[in-house]
Amino acid sequence: MRYEIRDESLAPYGHTKIEWVKNNMPLLRGFEEEFEKTKPFEGVKISLSIHLEPKTAYLCKVLAAGGAQLCATGSNNLSTQDDVCAALVDDGISVFAYHGATPEEYARHIEMCLEHKPNIIIDDGGDLVGLVHGDRPDLAEEVWGGCEETTTGIHRLKAMALQGVLKFPMLAVNDADCKHLFDNRYGTGQSVWDSMMRNTNLIVAGKTVVVVGYGWCSKGIAMRAAALGARVIVTEINPIKAMEARMDGYDVMTMAKAAPLGDMFISATGCKHTITVEHMLTMKDRAILANAGHFNVEIDMAGLEEVAVSCHATRNNIQGYVLPNGKMVNVIGEGKLVNIAAGDGHPAEIMDLSFAVQILSAMFVMEHHLSEGGRGASGKSRLPDEVIDVSSEIDEVIARRKLAAWGIEIDTLTPEQEAYLNSWELE
């Protein structure tokens, strides 16, 4: 089968959505125009596990314009948009995904995407790479390398590399400056609150918001909460990040102390059970809980479902759980990634940056892939089977392209200034 989606007739709606984001993604438009002429990915097979919504669909179309043979699947069953999937299929791209897939269907779609026998993997959370290293090691020989989009996926890859089991190189796209400094901070900060406000229809000003963790995603969430007028409490395990949160003006305390104080709780750590049943039992009646990490493990949903006296929909995308003490907690989007499972994800202009990193990272992998004589297509050495940082050169190319798209010019060093900075002798 070339695809498995819900409804092909939805394609016109999907095309309209993709056209909207295309008009707001100047970097990807530039790559598309170049690729239609140069075809850098001609004959290269790429499998993607991504949030299948308009912005990622446009990434697929840009790669296809470059000659790539694509196969895409979702990275979250609630973030997949069926009309977008239909539009991609209409454009000749293989898609195995639909909204609301069961865990069994989701796993089947991941495996079907790998039957493509990809040369390059673009992953968002590590599901494709995990399956290759688990149930389908026979496919590893075909893979030149790949790119990982999220903090959670990078954690999984580094654990594999540390154990010496990673079978091919993976570029840490999430850690590139043009990704995490903007996508994680500004993209997550805006899209999380867009989802929180849309789904609750409640004011943020005057509320106490507990942000679990203080990495780049959490910094964006806390920053936007404060700008909306909330009192912000940060919980952390890292003393340096805790100190940074305090100096940024937020209260810092343990989750046990924060739980009775918060009106809204948002976890973005990449770790499991940062909000436990024990915490929930001390919360205010009708406290609102959301997860902004990739997997739905940060809130202990299994424990909550086990102890809850009852559960019912309190609003679209919100489930209310009545606890044994008679209080209720409201969970948005089943505890899954709140900004995409119950929203539209990051703004188009932010994903323009992130997907530019993906494109150039995929080209980097392709240029270094093993060929006869042990050297890549560009004459460069084969990459080691490790987690590899995105080069500063890629970041700079993207940043300069983005500034040009904004019509912004910046200064350059004079030869005298360069000589001064590169000298150890004092004048």
N, C-alpha and C positions, 0 to 999 in steps of 0.2 A: 504493500500500500504506500502511496506517495504522501498521504496525509490522513489525519483523523481529527476532525473538528466537529463542532456542533451543527453549523448551518451555513452552507456556502452562499445562500441568498443574502446574508448580512454584509457582503463585501462592500457595497456602495457606502454604507455608514462608516466602515473601517477606513476606506480611502479618504473620506472627508476628514476624519480625525488625523490621519497621517499627514495629509496636506497641510493642516493647521500647524503641526509641530515642525514640519519641514521649513515653513516660512519663518520660523523662529530659531532655526538651528544653522547659522551661517557657516560654521566650521564643516559640518557634515555636507552641506550643499556644495562647498568648495571641493571636498574630497570626491563627491559624486561626479561633478563636472570633470575633474581630472581623471578619475577612474574609467569613465566612459570612453576616454581616448587611450589610456595607457594599459588598462586591464591587468593590473599587477597580480591579481589573485587568479588568473586564468587557470582553470583545471584544478585548483586547490579545493579540497573538501573541508568545510567548516561546520561543526555542530555547535549549537548554542543552547544553553539552558538559562533563560532570562525571564524577567517579568514581561509577559507578552502584552504590551500596551503600545500606544502609538509611537512613542519615542524610540523604543527598542525595535519596533517594526521598521522605522526609518533606518536605523543602523543596519538591519538585515538588507534593506533595499540598496544601501550604499555599497555594502560588501558584494552583493549580487551584481551591481553595476561594474565592479572591479573584476568580474569574471568568476567569482567564487561559486561553488556548488554548495548550497546551504540546506541545512536541516535544523529546524528550531523546535524547542519545547519550552514549557513554562518552568519557572523556579518557585512558584507558589500557586496553589490551585485557586485561590481567591483573587489573585491579581490578573489572571488571564482574562482578556477581553475577547469575546467570541467574534465580534464584528471585525476586529483587527486581525485575528487569525484568518478569517475568511478573505480579507483583502490581500494578505500575504500569499495565500493559496492561489488567489486569482492572478497574482503576479508571477506564478510559477515556482514559488518557494514551498518546500516540504515543511509541513507543520503537524506536530502531534501534541495537541493540547486542547483543553476546553475548560471553561469556568466551572468551578464546583466539582472537579474530578475527585473521585474517591481515592484514598491512599493507594489502593491496588491499581486504579487507572493511571494515577500519577506516575507510579513506579514503572508501569508498562510503557507509558509515553517516553520516559527517560531512556528506557532500553531501546525502544523503536528509533529514537533519535541517534543512538549510537550504531545502529545497523547501517547507517550511512558510511561507517568506517572512516571517521574524520582524520584529516592530517593536523588540523588545529581545533582546539576546544576553547570556546568562550563560555566561562562558567560564572554563575552568580549564586554562591553558597556551597559549591563543591559537589553537587549531585552527580554530574557527568563523570568527573574525575574519580569520585568515590566508587562508582559502579565499575569503571574500567579496572580499578585496583582490587575490587571485590569479586563480583560475579563474572566479569568479562575481561580477564587479563589477556585473552587472545587478541584483543583489539589494540593493545598497547604498542605493538610493533608499527602500526600504521600512524601513530600520533607523533608528530614532530615536536609538539609543545602546545602551550595554551596560555590563557589569560584569566585571572580571577578578579572579580569585581568588588567583592565585599570583605569586610573585616572578618566575619565568621569564616568565610572560605579560606582566607589567608591563614587563620588559626589552624584549620584542618590540614592545609598543605604543609605548614611548618612542622606540625606533629608528624606527618608522614616522612618529611625529609629528615627529621631528627632520628626517626627509627630506621632510616635507610631503605625505605620501601617505595619512594617516589620513582616512577619509571620513566618520566620525561620532564623536561624543564617547564616551569610555570612562572609567568611574569606576574608580579604582585601589583596589578593595576590599581587596587585600592590604595596602595601606599604612595602612589605618584602624587606630587604636589598639586598638579592640576586636577586631581580627583579628590583626595581627602580634604584638602583645605577649602574646597568649594562645594562639592557634592555632599560630603558628610556633614559639613557645618551649615552652610546656607541652604542647601537643598533639603536636608532632613529637618532643619529648624523650621523652614516655611511649610513644607508638605505635611509634617506631623500636626502642626497647629491648624492647618487648613482642614485636615481630616477630623481633628478633635472638635473644632467649632462646628463644622458641617454636620457631624453625626450627633452631637449633643444639643446643639442650638442653645448653648449656655455661654454666659459671659466669663471671660478669664480674669478680668480685672477684679482685684480683691480676694481672689482665691489663693489657697496655698497649694503650690505645685511641687511634688516631690519628683526629682529627676534622679534615676538610679544610674550611677556611673558618671564619669566626666571625661570621656574620650571626645573625639571630634564631633560625633553625632550628638552626644549629650550636651556639648558646649553650645551647639546651635539651638537645641531644644530649650535649654535654660535661658539663652540670650533672648529668644523670641518670647518666651513666657514672661520674662521681666519687662520686655518692651510693651507687652499687652497689659501690664499692670499687676501681675501676680507676685506674691511672695514666693521665692524659690528656695527650696531645700535640696541640697545635693548629698547623696550617700556615695561613699567610695571605699575601696579597699587599698588603694595606692596612696601613700602619704604625700607624695609630690603633687598628684592631681588634686587631692583634697585641699592642700595648701593653695594651689592655683585657684580652685573654686572659691575658697574663702577670700582671696585677694581680688577676685572678680566681683565680690560683693554679695555672695550667697551664704546662707546658713549651711553648715556642714555638720552632720551627725550620723549615727548609725541608723539603719533601717528600722530597727526595733523602736527607737525614739521618734523617728519620723512618721511611722505608720499611723499613730492616733491623731496626727496633726494635719495630714494632707486631705485635700479635696479631690485632687487629680494626681495620679501616679503614672509615670512613663519610664519604662526601663529600656536602656539601649547599651547593653554591655557585651553581648555575644556569649554570655554565660547562662547556665540554667538556674532556675529557682531563686532568682534575686528577690522575688516577691512570693513568699510562702503563705500557706494557709494560716500559720501562726501569726504572721503579719496582718492578714486579712481580718482575723478575729478581733483585732484591736482597732480596726479602722472605723471612721465615722460611718453612720448609716448612709447608704447610697453613694459611697465613694466610687470614683471612676478610675478604672485601670486600663492601661494600654501598653503594648509592646512595640518598640521601634527597632528591635533586633531582627536579624534575618529569620531565625527559626522560632517557633512558638513554644519555647521552653523557658523563657525568662519568668513568666508568670506560671506558677504551678497549677496548670489547668486540670491535670489529672487528679491532683489532691483536692482541688476545689470542687470538681464534679462528684468526687467520692463523699465529701462531707456535706454538700449542699442539701438542704431540706427540699428545695424545689428550684426550678429554673424556668424562666420564660422571657420572651422578647419584650424589652421595655421600650425599644425604639428600633428603627431599621439599623442593622449592623451592631446592635447592642443587646447583650443578654444579661439579665439580672439574676443573680444567684442569692437565694435566701440562706443565710448561715444558721447554724444551730442556736446562736444567741439572739436570733430574730432580726438581726441587721441584714442589709443587702449590699452586695458589691456589684457594680456594673462593669462588664468587660466588653471592650470594643473589638469587633472583628475576630472573635473567637480566640483572642490572644495572639493572633498572627500579626505580621508586619502592618501596623496601623495605617501608615501613609499610603500603602499600595493595596492592601487587602480591603480597606474601607475608604479609599480615596483614589486620586489620580496620579500619585507618585510625585517625584521631583519635577520642578518647572523645566520646560523645554530647554531654556538657555543654559541651565546647569548641566543637564544630560548631554548637551552639545559638547561641553568640555570633557566629560567622562568618557563618552563614546569616541571622541577624537583620540583619547589615550588608548582605548581598546583597539582602534584601527591601526595606529602606528605600532602598537605592541604586537599585534598579529603579523604585521609586515616584518617586524624585527625577528619574530620566531621563524617566519618563512625564509628570510634571508640567511638565517643561520642553520637551516635544517641540513641534516647529513646527506651527502651525495657521494658519488664515487671519489675515492681518494681521501675521504674523511673530512671534506670541507663543504661548506654550504653553497647555495646557488650564487651568492655574491662573493665567494672566495673567503668568507669569514669562517672561523673555527666553529665547530659544533658546540652548542650550549650544554653545560653540565646538567644532570638530572637533579636540579635544585630549585628552590624558590628564588627568583631573580628580581632585583629591583629594576624598575623602569628608569632608564637613563635620564640624566638631567638635560641632555640634548633634546629628547622627546618632549619633556616638559616645556623647554624654552621655545621650541617650534610652535607648540600649541598656544602658549601664552602670547607669542607675537602675532599669531594668526587671529586670536580673539581680540587683541587690542586693535588690530587693523580693522576688524569687522565693526568695532565700536567707533572707529575714526579717531583713535587715540594715538598720539606720537609720544615717545619717551626719549630721554637724553641718551647719548652714548659717551663712553670714556674717550678723552683725547689721548693721543700717543704719550703725552707727558704724564697724564694721570695713570695710564696703564703701567708705565715704567716705575712710577712712584709706588704703586700698589704691589708690584712684583719685586721690589728692592728690599733688602734687609738693612741697608745702610741708612742711618738717619741723616737728614740734610742739616 
